[in-house]
Amino acid sequence: MDLTLKVWRQKNRDTAGQLATYPVKGVSPDMSFLEMLDVLNEDLMIRGEEPVAFDHDCREGICGACSLFINGRAHGPERGTTTCQLHMRHFKDGDTITIEPWRAAAFPVHKDLVVDRSAFDRIQQAGGYISVNTGGVPDANEIPIPKTIADKAFDAATCIQCGACVAACKNASAMLFVSAKVSQLALLPQGKPERKTRVENMVAQMDIEGFGACTNTGACAAECPVGISLENINMLRREYIVAKATSENIA
């Protein structure tokens, strides 16, 4: 296939960016989207031009690093798929493809298609942990947990922290990500000691980072590559209301 790429180029977070147009020829339908970008970068380097910077790591749909906004969709046109697992067979010969970074004030652009997602790390650090006793590793079956609860906790834990939910939301809300982390730990006995302070601290940090408010459009869940459910947002709201109603935090 021969394609036309419109790629966002930006030197750093302090400079203005713009779309640059590049032709790419001889793209195999069996290539992944990132392999196609590798071909583009090889062509650019041969011509003495600077390659396009983009994030990637595992290329197996596990880590979520491949955060690209493709033709107005987070991770591209296929549902339940990360960019690295999106294959070029989903495009047609002669297509024009627009490739942009995540668009959110809380995700400033490092360079080209690479954004700073450390805001997610700071939210996680604010409360996404549990108390553990030092000593030997406890037996896996020491604390009985009903299968339905374990399944819900596991589903929430599958969040790969990619940021697609933020990119897809018109308000750049991080509610789906935060709710998944809160739900995962609130459902399990190990997460009970910090249950109230966790949701208070994580929501407070989310607001500090500058993420927008949730207006329940559902775009986040629709674009999530691992299918995190909106039910987690409902649970986050319940956890937050209970925490604030019984809070010992005077501030």
Accessible surface in RSA format (square Angstrom, percent):
REM  Atomic radii and reference values for relative SASA: ProtOr
REM  Chains: A
REM  Algorithm: Lee & Richards
REM  Probe-radius: 1.40
REM  Slices: 20
REM RES _ NUM      All-atoms   Total-Side   Main-Chain    Non-polar    All polar
REM                ABS   REL    ABS   REL    ABS   REL    ABS   REL    ABS   REL
RES MET A   1    45.00  23.3  16.95  11.2  28.06  66.8  17.68  15.0  27.32  36.2
RES ASP A   2    66.72  46.7  64.95  64.6   1.77   4.2  20.48  48.2  46.24  46.1
RES LEU A   3     4.88   2.7   0.00   0.0   4.88  12.3   1.46   1.0   3.43   9.2
RES THR A   4    45.52  32.4  45.33  46.0   0.18   0.4  15.46  20.8  30.06  45.4
RES LEU A   5     0.00   0.0   0.00   0.0   0.00   0.0   0.00   0.0   0.00   0.0
RES LYS A   6    81.43  39.7  81.43  50.0   0.00   0.0  25.63  23.1  55.79  59.4
RES VAL A   7     0.00   0.0   0.00   0.0   0.00   0.0   0.00   0.0   0.00   0.0
RES TRP A   8    40.71  16.3  40.71  19.7   0.00   0.0  40.71  21.7   0.00   0.0
RES ARG A   9    43.28  18.2  39.21  20.0   4.07   9.7  23.40  32.0  19.88  12.1
RES GLN A  10    20.49  11.5  17.13  12.5   3.36   8.0   2.38   5.1  18.11  13.7
RES LYS A  11   158.36  77.3 142.13  87.2  16.22  38.6  88.83  80.0  69.53  74.1
RES ASN A  12    52.80  36.4  52.80  51.0   0.00   0.0  22.17  53.4  30.63  29.6
RES ARG A  13   112.08  47.1  86.34  44.0  25.74  61.3  40.66  55.6  71.42  43.3
RES ASP A  14   130.48  91.4  93.19  92.8  37.30  88.2  33.89  79.8  96.59  96.3
RES THR A  15    55.36  39.4  45.11  45.7  10.25  24.4  51.57  69.3   3.78   5.7
RES ALA A  16   104.32  95.9  66.09 102.0  38.23  87.0  76.47 107.7  27.84  73.8
RES GLY A  17    20.51  25.3   0.00   N/A  20.51  25.3   0.97   2.7  19.54  43.8
RES GLN A  18   130.00  72.7 127.37  93.1   2.63   6.3  33.41  71.1  96.60  73.3
RES LEU A  19    77.69  43.3  52.10  37.3  25.59  64.3  52.10  36.6  25.59  68.9
RES ALA A  20    26.02  23.9  20.60  31.8   5.43  12.3  26.02  36.6   0.00   0.0
RES THR A  21    82.61  58.8  58.19  59.0  24.43  58.2  39.85  53.5  42.77  64.7
RES TYR A  22    23.49  11.0  23.49  13.4   0.00   0.0  13.43  10.1  10.05  12.4
RES PRO A  23    81.10  59.1  73.01  66.6   8.09  29.4  73.01  60.3   8.09  50.3
RES VAL A  24     0.51   0.3   0.01   0.0   0.51   1.2   0.44   0.4   0.07   0.2
RES LYS A  25   146.23  71.3 130.81  80.3  15.43  36.7  93.06  83.8  53.18  56.6
RES GLY A  26    60.46  74.6   0.00   N/A  60.46  74.6  37.57 103.1  22.89  51.3
RES VAL A  27     1.51   1.0   0.00   0.0   1.51   3.7   0.32   0.3   1.20   3.3
RES SER A  28    43.07  36.4  38.26  51.1   4.81  11.1  31.67  67.4  11.40  16.0
RES PRO A  29    63.68  46.4  63.68  58.0   0.00   0.0  63.68  52.6   0.00   0.0
RES ASP A  30   101.36  71.0  88.56  88.1  12.80  30.3  27.49  64.7  73.87  73.7
RES MET A  31    43.40  22.5  41.53  27.5   1.87   4.4  43.09  36.6   0.31   0.4
RES SER A  32    11.51   9.7  11.41  15.2   0.10   0.2   8.23  17.5   3.29   4.6
RES PHE A  33     0.00   0.0   0.00   0.0   0.00   0.0   0.00   0.0   0.00   0.0
RES LEU A  34     0.45   0.2   0.45   0.3   0.00   0.0   0.45   0.3   0.00   0.0
RES GLU A  35    79.90  45.9  78.86  59.7   1.04   2.5  22.85  44.2  57.06  46.6
RES MET A  36     0.00   0.0   0.00   0.0   0.00   0.0   0.00   0.0   0.00   0.0
RES LEU A  37     0.52   0.3   0.42   0.3   0.11   0.3   0.42   0.3   0.11   0.3
RES ASP A  38    46.15  32.3  44.19  44.0   1.96   4.6  20.38  48.0  25.76  25.7
RES VAL A  39    34.73  22.9  34.73  31.4   0.00   0.0  34.73  30.2   0.00   0.0
RES LEU A  40     1.45   0.8   1.45   1.0   0.00   0.0   1.45   1.0   0.00   0.0
RES ASN A  41    16.34  11.3  16.34  15.8   0.00   0.0   5.75  13.8  10.59  10.2
RES GLU A  42    98.72  56.7  97.13  73.5   1.59   3.8  28.43  55.0  70.29  57.4
RES ASP A  43    45.71  32.0  44.01  43.8   1.71   4.0   8.63  20.3  37.09  37.0
RES LEU A  44     0.13   0.1   0.13   0.1   0.00   0.0   0.13   0.1   0.00   0.0
RES MET A  45   107.12  55.5  88.84  58.8  18.29  43.5  59.68  50.7  47.45  62.9
RES ILE A  46   147.30  83.8 114.53  85.3  32.76  79.0 122.12  87.9  25.18  68.3
RES ARG A  47   125.75  52.8  90.35  46.1  35.40  84.3  66.23  90.5  59.52  36.1
RES GLY A  48    70.63  87.1   0.00   N/A  70.63  87.1  35.42  97.2  35.22  78.9
RES GLU A  49    78.07  44.8  67.80  51.3  10.26  24.4  34.84  67.4  43.23  35.3
RES GLU A  50    98.43  56.5  84.21  63.7  14.21  33.8  39.05  75.5  59.38  48.5
RES PRO A  51    48.98  35.7  46.22  42.1   2.76  10.0  46.22  38.2   2.76  17.2
RES VAL A  52     4.71   3.1   0.40   0.4   4.31  10.4   0.52   0.5   4.19  11.4
RES ALA A  53    29.33  27.0  20.54  31.7   8.79  20.0  29.33  41.3   0.00   0.0
RES PHE A  54    23.82  11.9   7.38   4.6  16.44  42.8   7.38   4.5  16.44  47.1
RES ASP A  55    38.85  27.2  37.23  37.1   1.62   3.8   3.46   8.1  35.39  35.3
RES HIS A  56    87.27  47.7  65.23  45.3  22.05  56.4  37.89  39.0  49.39  57.5
RES ASP A  57   106.22  74.4  84.22  83.8  22.00  52.0  12.39  29.2  93.83  93.6
RES CYS A  58    42.29  32.0  19.99  22.3  22.30  52.4  29.43  74.6  12.86  13.9
RES ARG A  59    68.35  28.7  56.35  28.7  12.00  28.6  39.96  54.6  28.40  17.2
RES GLU A  60   116.70  67.0  98.66  74.6  18.04  42.9  30.92  59.8  85.78  70.0
RES GLY A  61    22.02  27.2   0.00   N/A  22.02  27.2   4.86  13.3  17.16  38.4
RES ILE A  62   111.54  63.5 105.26  78.4   6.29  15.2 108.01  77.8   3.54   9.6
RES CYS A  63    47.83  36.2  26.27  29.3  21.56  50.7  30.59  77.5  17.25  18.6
RES GLY A  64     0.96   1.2   0.00   N/A   0.96   1.2   0.00   0.0   0.96   2.2
RES ALA A  65    15.30  14.1  15.30  23.6   0.00   0.0  15.30  21.5   0.00   0.0
RES CYS A  66     3.79   2.9   3.52   3.9   0.27   0.6   1.50   3.8   2.29   2.5
RES SER A  67     1.08   0.9   0.15   0.2   0.93   2.1   0.00   0.0   1.08   1.5
RES LEU A  68     0.64   0.4   0.64   0.5   0.00   0.0   0.64   0.5   0.00   0.0
RES PHE A  69    33.24  16.6  33.23  20.6   0.01   0.0  33.23  20.1   0.01   0.0
RES ILE A  70     0.12   0.1   0.00   0.0   0.12   0.3   0.00   0.0   0.12   0.3
RES ASN A  71    73.07  50.4  47.09  45.5  25.98  62.6  27.84  67.0  45.23  43.7
RES GLY A  72    47.63  58.7   0.00   N/A  47.63  58.7  24.73  67.9  22.90  51.3
RES ARG A  73    79.00  33.2  78.31  39.9   0.70   1.7  34.40  47.0  44.60  27.0
RES ALA A  74     2.35   2.2   0.00   0.0   2.35   5.3   0.00   0.0   2.35   6.2
RES HIS A  75     1.25   0.7   1.23   0.9   0.01   0.0   1.23   1.3   0.01   0.0
RES GLY A  76     0.20   0.2   0.00   N/A   0.20   0.2   0.00   0.0   0.20   0.5
RES PRO A  77    50.54  36.8  37.97  34.6  12.57  45.7  37.97  31.4  12.57  78.1
RES GLU A  78    67.40  38.7  61.65  46.6   5.75  13.7   4.01   7.8  63.38  51.7
RES ARG A  79   170.32  71.5 145.40  74.1  24.92  59.3  61.74  84.4 108.57  65.8
RES GLY A  80    52.91  65.2   0.00   N/A  52.91  65.2  21.66  59.4  31.25  70.0
RES THR A  81    28.59  20.3  23.35  23.7   5.24  12.5  10.49  14.1  18.10  27.4
RES THR A  82     5.63   4.0   3.68   3.7   1.94   4.6   3.35   4.5   2.27   3.4
RES THR A  83     0.00   0.0   0.00   0.0   0.00   0.0   0.00   0.0   0.00   0.0
RES CYS A  84     6.30   4.8   3.07   3.4   3.23   7.6   0.70   1.8   5.60   6.0
RES GLN A  85    73.64  41.2  64.64  47.2   9.00  21.4  16.96  36.1  56.68  43.0
RES LEU A  86     0.34   0.2   0.04   0.0   0.30   0.8   0.34   0.2   0.00   0.0
RES HIS A  87    47.40  25.9  47.40  32.9   0.00   0.0  19.57  20.2  27.84  32.4
RES MET A  88     0.00   0.0   0.00   0.0   0.00   0.0   0.00   0.0   0.00   0.0
RES ARG A  89   130.56  54.8 104.13  53.1  26.42  62.9  48.49  66.3  82.06  49.7
RES HIS A  90    81.24  44.4  50.50  35.1  30.74  78.6  32.80  33.8  48.45  56.4
RES PHE A  91    15.53   7.8   7.16   4.4   8.37  21.8   8.48   5.1   7.05  20.2
RES LYS A  92   157.58  76.9 154.08  94.5   3.51   8.3 100.19  90.2  57.39  61.1
RES ASP A  93   101.61  71.2  76.62  76.3  25.00  59.1  26.52  62.4  75.09  74.9
RES GLY A  94    56.89  70.2   0.00   N/A  56.89  70.2  31.89  87.5  25.00  56.0
RES ASP A  95    45.20  31.7  41.28  41.1   3.93   9.3   9.59  22.6  35.61  35.5
RES THR A  96    70.00  49.8  48.97  49.6  21.03  50.1  26.42  35.5  43.58  65.9
RES ILE A  97     0.08   0.0   0.08   0.1   0.00   0.0   0.08   0.1   0.00   0.0
RES THR A  98    33.25  23.7  33.19  33.6   0.06   0.2  15.34  20.6  17.91  27.1
RES ILE A  99     0.00   0.0   0.00   0.0   0.00   0.0   0.00   0.0   0.00   0.0
RES GLU A 100    35.21  20.2  35.21  26.6   0.00   0.0   0.51   1.0  34.70  28.3
RES PRO A 101     0.00   0.0   0.00   0.0   0.00   0.0   0.00   0.0   0.00   0.0
RES TRP A 102     1.81   0.7   0.00   0.0   1.81   4.2   0.00   0.0   1.81   2.9
RES ARG A 103    96.86  40.7  82.75  42.2  14.11  33.6  57.86  79.1  39.00  23.6
RES ALA A 104    17.57  16.2   0.09   0.1  17.48  39.8   7.22  10.2  10.35  27.4
RES ALA A 105   100.06  92.0  60.56  93.4  39.50  89.9  73.77 103.9  26.29  69.6
RES ALA A 106    10.34   9.5   0.44   0.7   9.90  22.5   5.74   8.1   4.60  12.2
RES PHE A 107     1.80   0.9   0.00   0.0   1.80   4.7   0.00   0.0   1.80   5.1
RES PRO A 108    42.23  30.8  33.50  30.5   8.73  31.7  42.23  34.9   0.00   0.0
RES VAL A 109    17.10  11.3  13.56  12.3   3.54   8.5  13.56  11.8   3.54   9.6
RES HIS A 110    84.83  46.4  76.64  53.3   8.18  20.9  48.48  50.0  36.34  42.3
RES LYS A 111    68.55  33.4  68.55  42.1   0.00   0.0  35.53  32.0  33.03  35.2
RES ASP A 112     2.96   2.1   2.96   2.9   0.00   0.0   0.00   0.0   2.96   2.9
RES LEU A 113     0.31   0.2   0.00   0.0   0.31   0.8   0.00   0.0   0.31   0.8
RES VAL A 114    25.94  17.1  25.82  23.4   0.12   0.3  25.94  22.5   0.00   0.0
RES VAL A 115     5.43   3.6   0.11   0.1   5.31  12.8   0.11   0.1   5.31  14.4
RES ASP A 116    29.65  20.8  27.27  27.1   2.38   5.6   3.16   7.4  26.48  26.4
RES ARG A 117    47.36  19.9  39.42  20.1   7.94  18.9  13.09  17.9  34.27  20.8
RES SER A 118    34.81  29.4  31.92  42.6   2.89   6.7  29.24  62.3   5.57   7.8
RES ALA A 119     0.77   0.7   0.22   0.3   0.55   1.2   0.22   0.3   0.55   1.4
RES PHE A 120     0.91   0.5   0.91   0.6   0.00   0.0   0.91   0.6   0.00   0.0
RES ASP A 121    64.29  45.0  62.95  62.7   1.34   3.2  14.86  35.0  49.43  49.3
RES ARG A 122   100.69  42.3  97.65  49.8   3.04   7.2  45.78  62.6  54.91  33.3
RES ILE A 123     0.00   0.0   0.00   0.0   0.00   0.0   0.00   0.0   0.00   0.0
RES GLN A 124    54.16  30.3  53.17  38.9   0.99   2.4  22.38  47.6  31.78  24.1
RES GLN A 125   129.80  72.6 107.60  78.6  22.21  52.9  48.49 103.2  81.32  61.7
RES ALA A 126    25.40  23.4   8.04  12.4  17.36  39.5  20.15  28.4   5.25  13.9
RES GLY A 127     1.58   2.0   0.00   N/A   1.58   2.0   1.58   4.3   0.00   0.0
RES GLY A 128    16.79  20.7   0.00   N/A  16.79  20.7   0.58   1.6  16.21  36.3
RES TYR A 129   115.22  53.8 108.68  61.8   6.54  17.0  78.65  59.1  36.57  45.1
RES ILE A 130    54.82  31.2  40.06  29.8  14.76  35.6  40.06  28.8  14.76  40.0
RES SER A 131    67.56  57.1  45.68  61.0  21.89  50.4  35.75  76.1  31.81  44.6
RES VAL A 132   117.74  77.5  89.08  80.6  28.65  69.0  95.23  82.7  22.51  61.1
RES ASN A 133   148.27 102.2 122.54 118.4  25.73  61.9  30.16  72.6 118.11 114.2
RES THR A 134   141.20 100.4 112.15 113.7  29.05  69.2  85.67 115.1  55.54  84.0
RES GLY A 135    70.90  87.4   0.00   N/A  70.90  87.4  37.41 102.7  33.49  75.0
RES GLY A 136    74.49  91.9   0.00   N/A  74.49  91.9  41.93 115.1  32.56  72.9
RES VAL A 137   144.45  95.1 114.87 104.0  29.59  71.3 117.09 101.7  27.36  74.2
RES PRO A 138    93.50  68.1  76.99  70.2  16.51  60.0  85.76  70.8   7.74  48.1
RES ASP A 139    96.32  67.5  78.33  78.0  17.99  42.5  35.00  82.4  61.32  61.2
RES ALA A 140   101.17  93.0  60.86  93.9  40.31  91.7  72.69 102.4  28.49  75.5
RES ASN A 141   129.67  89.4 108.84 105.2  20.84  50.2  28.98  69.7 100.69  97.3
RES GLU A 142   112.09  64.4  85.35  64.6  26.74  63.7  37.66  72.9  74.42  60.8
RES ILE A 143    75.00  42.7  66.85  49.8   8.14  19.6  67.58  48.7   7.42  20.1
RES PRO A 144   118.34  86.2  96.86  88.3  21.49  78.1 105.60  87.2  12.74  79.2
RES ILE A 145    53.20  30.3  26.45  19.7  26.75  64.5  27.80  20.0  25.40  68.9
RES PRO A 146    86.94  63.4  73.58  67.1  13.36  48.6  86.04  71.0   0.90   5.6
RES LYS A 147   153.50  74.9 141.85  87.0  11.65  27.7 116.34 104.7  37.17  39.6
RES THR A 148    94.97  67.5  90.61  91.9   4.36  10.4  79.05 106.2  15.92  24.1
RES ILE A 149    51.38  29.2  51.38  38.3   0.00   0.0  51.38  37.0   0.00   0.0
RES ALA A 150    38.04  35.0  33.26  51.3   4.79  10.9  34.33  48.3   3.71   9.8
RES ASP A 151    59.88  41.9  58.14  57.9   1.74   4.1  21.77  51.2  38.11  38.0
RES LYS A 152   114.68  55.9 110.28  67.7   4.40  10.5  58.14  52.3  56.54  60.2
RES ALA A 153     4.17   3.8   3.66   5.6   0.51   1.2   3.95   5.6   0.22   0.6
RES PHE A 154   140.70  70.4 136.03  84.3   4.66  12.1 140.18  85.0   0.52   1.5
RES ASP A 155    86.67  60.7  83.96  83.6   2.71   6.4  26.71  62.9  59.96  59.8
RES ALA A 156     0.40   0.4   0.12   0.2   0.29   0.7   0.13   0.2   0.28   0.7
RES ALA A 157    41.00  37.7  22.09  34.1  18.90  43.0  22.34  31.5  18.65  49.4
RES THR A 158    47.16  33.5  35.91  36.4  11.25  26.8  41.56  55.8   5.60   8.5
RES CYS A 159    20.27  15.3  10.45  11.7   9.82  23.1   0.23   0.6  20.04  21.6
RES ILE A 160    32.40  18.4  18.48  13.8  13.92  33.5  25.54  18.4   6.87  18.6
RES GLN A 161    47.98  26.8  40.21  29.4   7.77  18.5  14.79  31.5  33.19  25.2
RES CYS A 162     7.82   5.9   6.28   7.0   1.54   3.6   0.05   0.1   7.78   8.4
RES GLY A 163     1.96   2.4   0.00   N/A   1.96   2.4   0.00   0.0   1.96   4.4
RES ALA A 164     0.63   0.6   0.41   0.6   0.22   0.5   0.41   0.6   0.22   0.6
RES CYS A 165    11.64   8.8  10.14  11.3   1.50   3.5   1.85   4.7   9.79  10.6
RES VAL A 166     0.11   0.1   0.00   0.0   0.11   0.3   0.00   0.0   0.11   0.3
RES ALA A 167    11.02  10.1   0.14   0.2  10.88  24.8   0.14   0.2  10.88  28.8
RES ALA A 168    23.83  21.9   2.18   3.4  21.66  49.3   6.46   9.1  17.38  46.0
RES CYS A 169    19.12  14.5  11.16  12.4   7.95  18.7   2.50   6.3  16.61  17.9
RES LYS A 170   159.86  78.0 114.45  70.2  45.42 108.1  77.31  69.6  82.55  87.9
RES ASN A 171    46.41  32.0  31.98  30.9  14.43  34.7  14.98  36.0  31.43  30.4
RES ALA A 172    19.70  18.1  19.47  30.0   0.22   0.5  19.47  27.4   0.22   0.6
RES SER A 173     6.72   5.7   4.82   6.4   1.90   4.4   4.82  10.3   1.90   2.7
RES ALA A 174     0.00   0.0   0.00   0.0   0.00   0.0   0.00   0.0   0.00   0.0
RES MET A 175    22.86  11.8  22.58  14.9   0.28   0.7  16.25  13.8   6.61   8.8
RES LEU A 176     5.08   2.8   3.21   2.3   1.87   4.7   3.21   2.3   1.87   5.0
RES PHE A 177     3.03   1.5   1.11   0.7   1.92   5.0   3.02   1.8   0.01   0.0
RES VAL A 178     0.00   0.0   0.00   0.0   0.00   0.0   0.00   0.0   0.00   0.0
RES SER A 179     0.00   0.0   0.00   0.0   0.00   0.0   0.00   0.0   0.00   0.0
RES ALA A 180     0.00   0.0   0.00   0.0   0.00   0.0   0.00   0.0   0.00   0.0
RES LYS A 181    19.42   9.5  19.08  11.7   0.35   0.8   2.88   2.6  16.54  17.6
RES VAL A 182     1.46   1.0   1.46   1.3   0.00   0.0   1.46   1.3   0.00   0.0
RES SER A 183     0.14   0.1   0.14   0.2   0.00   0.0   0.14   0.3   0.00   0.0
RES GLN A 184    45.25  25.3  45.25  33.1   0.00   0.0   1.53   3.3  43.73  33.2
RES LEU A 185    23.02  12.8  23.02  16.5   0.00   0.0  23.02  16.2   0.00   0.0
RES ALA A 186     1.76   1.6   0.71   1.1   1.05   2.4   0.71   1.0   1.05   2.8
RES LEU A 187    30.03  16.7  20.49  14.7   9.54  24.0  22.83  16.0   7.20  19.4
RES LEU A 188    39.69  22.1  39.69  28.4   0.00   0.0  39.69  27.9   0.00   0.0
RES PRO A 189    50.13  36.5  40.37  36.8   9.76  35.5  41.71  34.4   8.42  52.3
RES GLN A 190    70.81  39.6  61.13  44.7   9.68  23.0  34.94  74.4  35.87  27.2
RES GLY A 191     0.28   0.3   0.00   N/A   0.28   0.3   0.00   0.0   0.28   0.6
RES LYS A 192    86.04  42.0  74.74  45.9  11.29  26.9  66.89  60.2  19.15  20.4
RES PRO A 193    97.92  71.4  54.23  49.4  43.68 158.8  66.97  55.3  30.94 192.3
RES GLU A 194    24.90  14.3  23.96  18.1   0.95   2.3  16.77  32.4   8.13   6.6
RES ARG A 195    78.40  32.9  76.77  39.1   1.63   3.9  22.61  30.9  55.79  33.8
RES LYS A 196    94.35  46.0  91.66  56.2   2.70   6.4  57.90  52.1  36.46  38.8
RES THR A 197    74.36  52.9  73.56  74.6   0.80   1.9  64.72  86.9   9.64  14.6
RES ARG A 198     2.25   0.9   0.90   0.5   1.35   3.2   1.77   2.4   0.48   0.3
RES VAL A 199     0.20   0.1   0.20   0.2   0.00   0.0   0.20   0.2   0.00   0.0
RES GLU A 200    13.67   7.8   9.61   7.3   4.05   9.7   5.51  10.7   8.15   6.7
RES ASN A 201    59.14  40.8  55.57  53.7   3.58   8.6   8.86  21.3  50.28  48.6
RES MET A 202     0.00   0.0   0.00   0.0   0.00   0.0   0.00   0.0   0.00   0.0
RES VAL A 203    18.43  12.1  18.43  16.7   0.00   0.0  18.43  16.0   0.00   0.0
RES ALA A 204    50.55  46.5  43.45  67.1   7.10  16.1  49.37  69.5   1.17   3.1
RES GLN A 205    36.22  20.3  35.25  25.8   0.98   2.3   2.32   4.9  33.90  25.7
RES MET A 206    10.32   5.3  10.32   6.8   0.00   0.0  10.32   8.8   0.00   0.0
RES ASP A 207    91.93  64.4  74.32  74.0  17.61  41.6  28.97  68.2  62.97  62.8
RES ILE A 208   131.63  74.9 100.96  75.2  30.66  73.9 108.84  78.4  22.79  61.8
RES GLU A 209    30.25  17.4  13.98  10.6  16.27  38.7   3.29   6.4  26.96  22.0
RES GLY A 210    46.91  57.8   0.00   N/A  46.91  57.8  29.03  79.7  17.87  40.0
RES PHE A 211    14.51   7.3   0.05   0.0  14.46  37.6   0.13   0.1  14.39  41.2
RES GLY A 212    23.28  28.7   0.00   N/A  23.28  28.7  19.89  54.6   3.40   7.6
RES ALA A 213    75.90  69.8  59.87  92.4  16.03  36.5  69.13  97.4   6.76  17.9
RES CYS A 214    29.30  22.2   9.38  10.5  19.93  46.8   1.44   3.7  27.86  30.0
RES THR A 215    77.20  54.9  53.31  54.0  23.89  56.9  57.56  77.3  19.64  29.7
RES ASN A 216   103.94  71.7  74.47  72.0  29.48  71.0  29.51  71.0  74.43  71.9
RES THR A 217    78.19  55.6  37.81  38.3  40.37  96.2  40.17  53.9  38.02  57.5
RES GLY A 218    17.12  21.1   0.00   N/A  17.12  21.1   9.73  26.7   7.39  16.6
RES ALA A 219    32.49  29.9  25.93  40.0   6.56  14.9  32.22  45.4   0.27   0.7
RES CYS A 220    16.37  12.4  15.35  17.1   1.02   2.4   3.87   9.8  12.50  13.5
RES ALA A 221    22.71  20.9  15.34  23.7   7.37  16.8  15.58  21.9   7.13  18.9
RES ALA A 222    39.87  36.7  35.61  55.0   4.26   9.7  37.53  52.9   2.33   6.2
RES GLU A 223    29.16  16.7  22.74  17.2   6.43  15.3   5.95  11.5  23.22  19.0
RES CYS A 224    13.20  10.0   8.79   9.8   4.41  10.4   0.90   2.3  12.30  13.3
RES PRO A 225    13.30   9.7   2.94   2.7  10.36  37.6   3.55   2.9   9.75  60.6
RES VAL A 226    53.44  35.2  25.10  22.7  28.35  68.3  33.83  29.4  19.62  53.2
RES GLY A 227    55.66  68.6   0.00   N/A  55.66  68.6  29.71  81.5  25.94  58.1
RES ILE A 228     6.63   3.8   3.14   2.3   3.49   8.4   5.04   3.6   1.59   4.3
RES SER A 229    50.89  43.0  42.89  57.2   8.00  18.4  37.61  80.1  13.28  18.6
RES LEU A 230    72.80  40.5  69.74  49.9   3.06   7.7  69.74  49.0   3.06   8.2
RES GLU A 231   121.12  69.5 117.31  88.8   3.81   9.1  42.48  82.2  78.64  64.2
RES ASN A 232    18.97  13.1  18.00  17.4   0.97   2.3   1.00   2.4  17.97  17.4
RES ILE A 233     4.00   2.3   4.00   3.0   0.00   0.0   4.00   2.9   0.00   0.0
RES ASN A 234    76.08  52.5  73.32  70.9   2.76   6.6  12.99  31.3  63.09  61.0
RES MET A 235    24.58  12.7  24.58  16.3   0.00   0.0  14.40  12.2  10.19  13.5
RES LEU A 236     2.45   1.4   2.45   1.8   0.00   0.0   2.45   1.7   0.00   0.0
RES ARG A 237    77.59  32.6  74.93  38.2   2.65   6.3  46.29  63.3  31.29  19.0
RES ARG A 238   141.53  59.4 138.93  70.8   2.60   6.2  68.40  93.5  73.13  44.3
RES GLU A 239    17.47  10.0  13.94  10.5   3.53   8.4   2.17   4.2  15.30  12.5
RES TYR A 240    74.09  34.6  74.09  42.2   0.00   0.0  45.23  34.0  28.85  35.6
RES ILE A 241   117.48  66.8 113.26  84.4   4.22  10.2 116.36  83.8   1.12   3.0
RES VAL A 242    85.47  56.2  83.13  75.3   2.34   5.6  85.47  74.3   0.00   0.0
RES ALA A 243     0.69   0.6   0.55   0.8   0.14   0.3   0.57   0.8   0.12   0.3
RES LYS A 244    92.16  45.0  73.00  44.8  19.16  45.6  47.62  42.9  44.54  47.4
RES ALA A 245    83.04  76.4  40.49  62.5  42.55  96.8  52.37  73.7  30.68  81.3
RES THR A 246    67.84  48.3  49.91  50.6  17.93  42.7  57.75  77.6  10.09  15.3
RES SER A 247    35.15  29.7   5.75   7.7  29.40  67.7   7.78  16.6  27.37  38.4
RES GLU A 248   167.00  95.9 138.70 104.9  28.30  67.4  58.86 113.9 108.14  88.3
RES ASN A 249    79.59  54.9  60.15  58.1  19.44  46.8  19.99  48.1  59.59  57.6
RES ILE A 250   170.94  97.3 142.16 105.9  28.77  69.4 145.37 104.7  25.57  69.4
RES ALA A 251   113.07 104.0  59.00  91.0  54.07 123.0  97.52 137.3  15.55  41.2
END  Absolute sums over single chains surface
CHAIN  1 A    12744.4       9954.5       2789.9       7053.3       5691.1
END  Absolute sums over all chains
TOTAL         12744.4       9954.5       2789.9       7053.3       5691.1
